[in-house]
Structure formats: structure tokens, C-alpha cells
Amino acid sequence: MKQSKTFIPTMRENPSDIEMRSHQLLLRAGYIRQNANGVYTYLTLAQRVFRKIEAIIRQEMEAIEGIEISLPALQSSSILKETERWDSYGKEMFHVADRQTNQLALSSSDEEAIIDLLRDEVRSYKKLPLTIFQIKTKFRDEIKPRAGLLHSREFIRKDAYSFHSTEESLDEKYLEVMQAYTNMLTRLGMHFRMVISDGGTGSHEFIALTENGEDRIAYSDSSSYAANMEFAEVHVDYETPKEKQLEMIKISTPNQRTIEDLASFLSVNPERIIKSLVYKVDNDFVMVVCRGDHCVNEYKLKRFLNVKHMELATGQQIEELLGCHTGSIGPVKLPIGVRVYADHAVKAMVNVVAGANIDDYHLLNVNPERDFAIDDYVDIRFVQEGDASPDGMGTIKFTEGIGVGHLRKLGTIFSEQMKGTFLNEHGRTKPFIMGSYSLGISRLLATIAEQFNDEKGLKWPKHLAPFDIHMITMNVKDEVQTQLADELYAVLESYRYDVLYDDRAERAGVKFADADLIGLPVRIIIGKRANEGIVEVMYRHSGESIDWQKEEVLEKLQSFFSAD
């Protein structure tokens, strides 16, 4: 494709209001343009990358017997009301009405639509298992669209849903999809980890590792264990100090409101202080205690309590319950009915500090079980770097990344609500057992750009680049250069190379800057030695530059593109 005949609007400077590196580069290199807040146009370079990403996804999905369809972007309110998501999705869903005032929504997720399709078509266990996928545009009314394609209001996603008659069948398919996703991201050349995303085996997320990721993950330095910070388990054996339990005493601690202030005031380490938090859980209050150097993980706590509503108690609620302000609360002598849940580390605490439930006072020599009752010990803290890995192999380290894919075992939640059923081998009506598997296509474009770039621009892996070769004529007014360029262009195209031929009447510096931004793997520069039949070849990833005779171009290109 001749660059003078296509549309690649590059930019010299970084947009001042954009921080994400991939967002900057995709704009500057002419891959995308913003149409509205959180809405983007994908230009020709982006479209060509999408086609290559989607080809890999289709191959891997079809290899596990996935069937591709395309569900409508417009969804009827009636099916969304069957699962109550018409209301529960709230303002995140785009609602529209047709001219007859029928209510519809722009699709952000398709569980209802796929069940609505299959409940009328799949009536027997003999047609199961069934895996259906699609690649389509989705919509979500993000409150604050940010980071370019990572949090946009209109995005491209691959969705897949599997339907089963038994849990064992779902388990088998889940592992198949897990391997398919691993294959996809490996073939895309991405640096990634699969992480646990719900504390169990029913949900996993694929995280692309980047320096500026929005997700933080905990992983073992000696095994494959990895989990989102919210769900990373803590398996630490705490050693109880061999100290004699001392008499509890009350001391004055004026204006010491935080763990850090109190530790400094008393000259003790934070791990010798009990951190106490009060939560309003449905209609009750509970106190949660952990070590002062640990942080309560509310995701774990809510899952353990198995409640719908949980929030930190307000200052006024704490005053009414305990008669003191937040900085002085503790687990000793609580009102009847207030349950206490402690992190496992608390069990090993001896003669420590806790709030006295009296403003500006704390208690010394507090001992769990002796001085206050604990309803249960639970893993309710965030993991820390250096903790033992939950699988017993190595220690925990942290890294950042971007979530690009998610696997979930849905079970029968949606099918029961929508009466999506089949007849099993005994002739009994049973709800579909479902799995859900998503992969963000537009997110992948941004994430690959985030992983493959340098200070000059993008550096596409050769199997994903929008073009294989960027051919640049230094001086289009030079007939020898132009003749050699035209000759090479025709030959390369005949050998099915995708060539972006920069035939523009621009200065060489402009052409090189654009080529750096666009980031194609091989650059062929036709310049002053064209009269000798010599071209300069530069590899974008390494920056290596070599002179080739025109007769050896095809052979050496074949060697480069066939290498792993």
C-alpha cells in the first residue's frame, strides 16, 4: 500500500492530557482517533492488527470446537428483566427506546441473549456440551473513561459461553478454554500470567504484565501460583512469642488516632498493635481485628461473611455503638451481640496494644482469648511481599498488569432465572450448567502496544504488525531511487509481503519519525546508493542496520520472517 494513498495521520508531540504510554502512541502513530469521550475510531493500521489478533483467536476457539455466531447489539429489556440486570446494571448500561417506545439496551454482556437463543433450540442433553463464541462491539457507560482503549465506552470483545449437562463436563471445558487462552496470548507474544480471581477454582483472569498496569497481582517466585491482590490467600505460620501474659492496663494516648502515630508515641512496632475496624453488615455490626502492620482485605471479608451489604461504620455509628471516636476503638468489652473476627496473625499476638473504647485511651498487655472473645479466625488480610506462597513453594512478590481475559464458571445462576433447561438422560428437566469466557480485543491492541514500544514509538511483533515491511524512498524526485523502489515494491507484493511504501514528498526526517512511530518490524530505505542497487535495511526491534544488494532482499527477508 502506498502511504500517499492511505490515511495514517501521525502526530509529532504527545497529547498533554494523556498519561498511558499505549494511548499516546496509538494516537500519535495514527492507529486510533477519539470520536467522543471514551469512543474511538479504529483507523486502517489498527484494523489490520485486529484482523491478525482475531485470526489467532478464531483458530484457537475452533480447535476446542467453538462455534462462532453474532448476537445482536440491541437487547430487549424483557430478557434482561428475567435476570434483574435491567435494573442492577444501572447506569453502566446504555438504555434506548424505539419509535414504539419499546425499551432496549446496547449489549455489554450477552448471557441473557445466548440463553434466550438456546432455550428454544437445545432441548436434550444429547446436544450438549456446546461452546459458542462471538467477536463484536460492546458498550458500557463508564463514569470516567480513561487510559484510552482500556476503559472505553465502546469496545471490541470476544465472548464465549459453554453449555453442559454435568459439572464434570464444565470442568473439562473450563480447562480446555484455559489452555486455548494460554495458547492465544503466547502466540500473540505477550508477557502474561494467569491468576486466581475469586479465591477458588471457579474464576481465573489473564493479566498482561506491564510497568503501568491497573491491576496488582501477587505471585510466587518459585512456582506458577499467581492471584489478584484481592483474592491472594495468606498461608503463614505465625510463631507465638514465649512471653508471660502480663496484666492489662489502661494508659492515656492523647490525640493518637492512627497506627503510625500510636506506634511512634509508645515506641512499639506496628505489629505489636491490634488494628480494629467496625463494619455495618446488613443490619448488624461486626468488629474485625488484625495486626497493625496488616491491612484488612474487604473482598475476603465480604466473601467469608456471605452478605449482600457491607461497609465501614461511620463515625457517628461508632460513637453510638462504643461511645468513642474511631481512633480509640478496640475489641475489649464490646456490647453484647457484636461479633469479632480476627485474622490468623492475631492468634500469635501476646501483650499487645489495643484501643480502650474510650477517647484518647489505649490498653497495654492485651491478649486475645483472655481479654476478648473471638468468634472466628479467618484469612482476611492482604498478602504482603515476602509472605510464604500459599502453595508452599517460594515467597510472594508483587507485579502490575492489565486484565485482558476472564474465565468464569457460572453454573446455573442465569439458566435457572431464565428457565433455560434441557431433558437429561432420565427425562428430567435440568437447567443448563454454564461457563463464560471473555477476552478484550481492543484491550489487547492497547496492551500489546504497552508491552512493545520504546522512546521512539511502537515495536510490533512481526506476526502482528499491520504491514511486514516499511519501504522508504529518501528522495522521490530522484528517478533512480524511485525506479528501484517501484521495482522492489512490485516484487515484494508478488511474494505476498504486506508493504507500506512511503512514496510521499516529505523530508527524510519526517518519514523516519513516522516509521519509528508506526513500528513495523523491517524498514527498507532506498537512498543515495540506489544507483549501485544497494538498499539499507533496519530491524525495528534491535535497531540493527545493514546494507543489502537488491538481489538478496527476498532471500534475507524470507530468512527473517521464517525465524521464530
N, C-alpha and C positions, 0 to 999 in steps of 0.2 A: 504494500500500500504506500503510495506516495504521500509524504507528510504534507505537501502543499495542497492535497485534495481531501485531507481528512480534518477532523476537528479535535485538536488537543491543545486547549487553552492553558498554557503554563503561567506561573506567577513567579516573579523574582524574589519577593520577600515573604516571610512568614506572616500570616494574619495575626494581628496583635492580640486578639482576644481568644486565641486557641492555644491550649497547652499540650494536648495529646500529640505525640510525635506522628503517629499514623494519620491522624486527622489533618495535620499540617501538610504532610507530604502528599496525601491523596488529592488534596485541593491544589497544591502548588504544581503537581505533575500532571494535572488535567484529567484525573480519573473520575472525579465527582464535582458537583456544584450544588450548593444549598439552594433549595427552592423556597422553603419556608422553615420556620423553627422546627428542627427535628425531621425535616423532609428533604430528601436528596435526589438529584438526577444522577444516574449512572451513565457516564459517557463511554465512548467506544472502547477505551483501554480497560475500564472496569468490566464491561460486558464480556470482553474476550477472556479475562481472568475467570469470571463467573462460569463461563462455559466449560473451562478446564476443571474447575473445582466440582461442578455439578456432574461432569462425566465420571470422575472418580467416585463420587457418592453413589451414582446410579449403578456403577459396576459392582460396588461392594454390597449394596442393598439387594440387587438382583441375585448375587451369589448366595444370599441366605433366603432366597425365594420371596423377596419383597415384590409386591405388585404396585406399580405406580398409577395413581389416579390424580384428579384435580378437583378438590371440593370447592364450592362457591365462596367467594369473598364475603358475600352478603348472607347473613344467617337470620332466620326467622326468630322473633322473640319467643315464640311458643316452645321451641326445643330448649332454649336457654332457661326458660322458666321452669322446665321439668327438673333441672338440677339446681335451681335457685341462683344460678350465676348471672342471670339478667340483672339482679339486684346486688349480689355480693361482689361482682366485679366493679360495681360503682362507676366512678368517673374515669377509670382506666379504659373502659370500653367506649368506642365511638358508636353512638346511637343515631340512627337515621329513620326517616319515615318516607314512605312512597306517597303518591298523589291521592291514594285512598286512605291515607293516614295509618296504614299498617306499619307496625314497629319492626325495625330490623337493626342488625348490628354489623359492623365491619369485623371480620374474623380476627381474633387474637389467639385463639386456641380452638381445636376442632373436635374435641371429644364428643360433644353432642351431635355434630354433623355426621361423624363417621358411624356412631351408634344408630342414628336415625336411618342411615342408609342400610346398614347390615341387619337391623332387627326385622326388616321386611324381606330380606333376601337370604339370610342364613338361618335355617330353622332346625338343622340337625347337627349333631356332633361330628358326623361324617365329613362335613365341610370345614372342620377345624383341625389343626390351627391355621390361622390366616394372618398374614402380615401385609399391611397396606401402607404405602408411603406417598408423599407428595412434596414438591418443591414449589413454594408460592409466596406471594407477598402477604404479610400480616400487618396488623395495625394495633397500636397501643398508645393511648393518650398519656404519654409521660408528663409528669408535672413539670420537670425541668430536663428537657432533652439535653444531653451532654456527651462529650467525648466522641463527637462525630457519629459514626455508624454503630458505636457500641450501645448507645441509648437513644435510638431514634423513634419517631412515631410511626414510620412506615419502614418495614424491614423484610428481608427475604430469609425464609427458614425452611429447612427440611423437617417435616413431621412424619413420624411413623407410629402406627398403632398395631398391636398384635392382639389376636382374639384366641382364647383357649378354652378347652373343656375341663382341664385339670391344672392344679398348681404346678405339678411336675412339668407339664408342657410349657407353662410360662417360664419356669426356671431355666429350662433348656434354651428357649428363645432369647431370654434375657442375656445369657452368656454368649449366644451367637451374635446378638447385636453389639454387645460389649466388644467382642473381637472385631466385628466389622468396623466399629468406630475407631478402634485402635489401628486397624489397617488403613482407614481413610486418612487419619491425621499423620500417620507415619509416611504414607505416600505423598501427602502434601508437604512433607519435610519439616513439620512443626516440632518444636520442643514443648512437650506437654506431660502432664501427669493425670492419671485417673484417680479421683479422690472420693472417699465416702462422704455423702452429703445428707444423711439423716441419722447417723449413728448406728445403722444396721446394714442389712444386705438388700434393702428394697429401693435404694436410690443411690446413684453414682453420678458424678459430674466430671467432665473432661475440662481441665484447666490448661490453657496455653501459658507457658511461663514467660513473663516479661518483667522488666525493671519497674515499669509504671503501671502494674496491674491494679484492678479494683478489688480483687479477691486476695485474701491472705490464706495460705494453706500451711499446714503442719505436716512434715514428712520425716520418715526415719532416714538416718544417714547410712543405714546398713541393710535396708530391705525395701520392698515395694510399698510399704504402708504409707498412705497419704490421706488426709481428710481436710475438709474445710475447717477453719478455726472454730466455727460454731458447733461442730459435731465431733471434733477430735477428742478421743477418750483419754482419760488420765489413769494410768496404772502405775502408781508409785508406792513403793513400800516405805512407809514413814517409821522412823525409829523413835520410840518414846524415850525421852531423857530419863536417866536414872536419878531422879530428884525426889526428895521427900516433899510431899504436899504440905505447903505452908498455910497458915491461917489467912483467910481472905480479909483484906482491909480496904476501907474507902479513903480516897485521897482527893484533894482539890486539884482540878485541872482547868483553871480559868481560861476561857477563850480558845481551847484546843478542840477544833472542830473536825480536823482531818487526821487520817492515819499518819501522814507525814509530819504534821505539827505535833501530834501526841508522841511519836517516836523520838523526835528531837527534844521535846520538853522532858521526857522521862529517861532519855539516853538509853533507849532499848531499840533492838532491831524490829522492823515491822512484822517479822514472822513470829514475834512474841506478843502480838496484839490480836485479839479477836475482832474481826470486821463483822458488824451486824447490820442487816438490811431488813426492812419490813415491806412486805408485798400485800397488796389487796388482791386476793384470789377469789374470783366470783364474788361471793358475799362475805367471805371470811378474811382474816388477817393471818399471815404466817411470817415467822422470822427465819431468815436464812443467815447462817454464820459460816465464815471461812477464815483462813489465816490472813493477816493483814497485808502480806505481800502477794496475795492471790486476788483474782477478780472473778466475781460470780458470773457464770455463763447462763443468761436468761433463756437461751434456746434449750439447753439441757434441763433447766428447772421447769420450764413450762411443759416439756415432754414428759418429765417424771410425774408432775402433778396431774397431767392429763386434763387440763382445764381449758375453757374457751377464752376466758378473760383474765389477764394478769398484768398488773402494773405496780410500780413502786408507790408506796403510800405517800401521800402528800404531807407536808409539814404540819398542816392542821390536823390531819388524821392521826399522825404520830403523837401530837400533843394530847389529843382526846383519848388515845389508847394508853399511852405510857406516862403522860404528864411531863414530858421534857421535849427538848428540841432534838433534831436529827443527830447532831454530833455527840450526843451523850447516851445513845441507846445501847442496850446490851441484853443478853439472854437470861440474866439472873432475876428471879422473882417476877415473872411475866404474869399478866392477867390470865385467869382460867380460860381455857379454850384456844389460846394462841399456840399453834403447833410450831416446833422448832426443827428445822432440817439443817444438818451440818455436812460440810464437805469432809471427805475421808481424812484430810490432813488434821482436822480439829481433834480427832481421836488421840493423836500423839502429842497434844499440847498440854504442858504442865506449868502451873504457877505463872499464868499469863495475865494480860491486861484486858479488861472489857469495860464497856460503858456501864454506868450505875443506874441509868434511867432517872437521873437527877441532873439538872443542868449544871455544867461545869464540874462534874464529879465522875471519876472512874474507879474501878475496883482493881486491886492488885491481887496476885496469887489466886486467880480464878482457875478452877479445874473442872473440865467437862464431866458430866455424870454426878460428881459430888455436889457441885454448886448449881447446876441447872440440868434439867432433863432434855434429852434429845429424842425426837420421835423416830428419826431415821438418819443414817449416814448414807450420803449419795454423792456420786461424781457430779458436782455442779459447778466446777470452776473451769476457766480457760486453761488449756495446756500452756506450758512455758517452754522456751528453748532450754535444752539440757535435760528435760524430763525423760524418763525411760520411754521408749516406744511401746505402745500397747501390745504389739505382737511379740515383745520380749527380745527384739533384735535392734540393737543400736539405740541412739538417742534422738530426740526430736529437734529438728531445725525448722526455720520458717522461710518461706519464699512468697513472692507475689505472682499473680497471673490474672488471666481473663477467662471467664467461663464461656466455652463455645458449644458444649453439648451436655445434654442431661438425659439420663435413663431413669425411669420410674416404674415400679410395679404398682399399678393402680388397683389391682384386684377387681372387686365387683362394685365399687363405690358408685360409678356412673351408670353401669348397666342395670343395677337394681333400681336406681332412681328413674331411669327411662324405660324400664321393662324391656331391656334388651336381652332376650332369652333364646335358648335352644332346647331341644329334646336330647337328653343323654341316652346312653345305650340301654337304659332301663325304661325309656319312655317318659322320664320325669323332666319337668321344666326346670331349667337351671339358668342363672344369669351368666353372661359372658365373663370370663376372667381376662383382664386386660393388662397390657403393658403399653407404656408411652415413651417415645424416644425422639428427642428433638436435637437439631443441630443448626446453629445460626450461620447462614451462608454469608450475609452481608457482614456479620461479625467476623467470620473467617477472613474476608478480604482485609478488614481493618487489622486483625490480629497478625496475619502474615506480614502485612506492611510494618507492623510494630516490631516484629522479630527480625525482619530482613531490610535493614537500611543502614546508612552511615551519614556523616555530616553533609554529604553532597546530595543524597536522595535515596530512592528505593533501590533494592538489590534483589530482584525476583529470582527464585529458584528457576532453573531453565525449563522445567516441565510445567511451570505455571505462568511464565511470563506472557504478556499479551502478544508479543512478537518474539521470534527467536533471535533476530538479528536487527541491529540498528545500523544502517548504512548511511554514511555522511559524506557528501561531496563538499569539500572545503570551499571551492570557488565554482559556482555554477556557470560563470561566464567563461571558464576555461574549457575549450572544446575537448581537449584530451581527457581531462578529468570527467567531464560529463559523459563522453563516449564510453569510457571504461566503467563508470558507474552504471550506465544503462545496460551494458553488456553483462556485468555481474548480476544485476538485478534480475534480468531475464533468465539467466542460468539458474540462480538460486531458487527462483519461483518455480521453475520447471522441475526442480528436485524437491518440491513441496516444502521448502522452508518458508516460514512466515517472516517477511522482511518489511520493516518500516524504513522507507527510503527517504531520507531528509534531502529533498531537492529544492528546499526553499532558498530564496535570495536573501539570506541572513548572514551576519558576520559569524565567523567560525566560533568565536567565544559564546555566542548565543546558542548555537547548535550544540556545543559540548555541554553547556549548562543544562539545556533541556534534556540531553541524553542522560546525564547524571541523574536528573530528577526522575525520568521515566523508568530507568533502571533495568534495561534489557540485558541479558547475560553476555552477548557478544556485540562488539562495536567494530565495524569495518570502516576505516577512514581512507578516503581517496583524496590524496593531496598532491604535493609537488612531485612525487616520484611516479606519478601515473604514467608518464612517458616511458618509464622503464618497466611498466607492468607490475609495479610493486605497490601493495596496499599495507596500511598499518592496522593491526588487529589488537583490540584491547578487551580483556576479560573483566567484566564489571565487578565480580566478587573479589578477585585478587588484586585488581589494578595493574596486572602484568600487561605489558605492551610488546608486540612482536611484529616484525616485518615479514610479509608473505609474498611470494610470487603469485600472480593471479592463477597460474596453472595448478597450484597446490591448495587453493582455497577449499575446494569441495572435499578433498581427502581429509584435510585437517579439521574441517567443520564436522564431518561425519565422525571422526575420532572423538571430538569434544562432546558431541551430543549423545553418542552411544555410551560414553563412560558414565558410571554411577556417580 
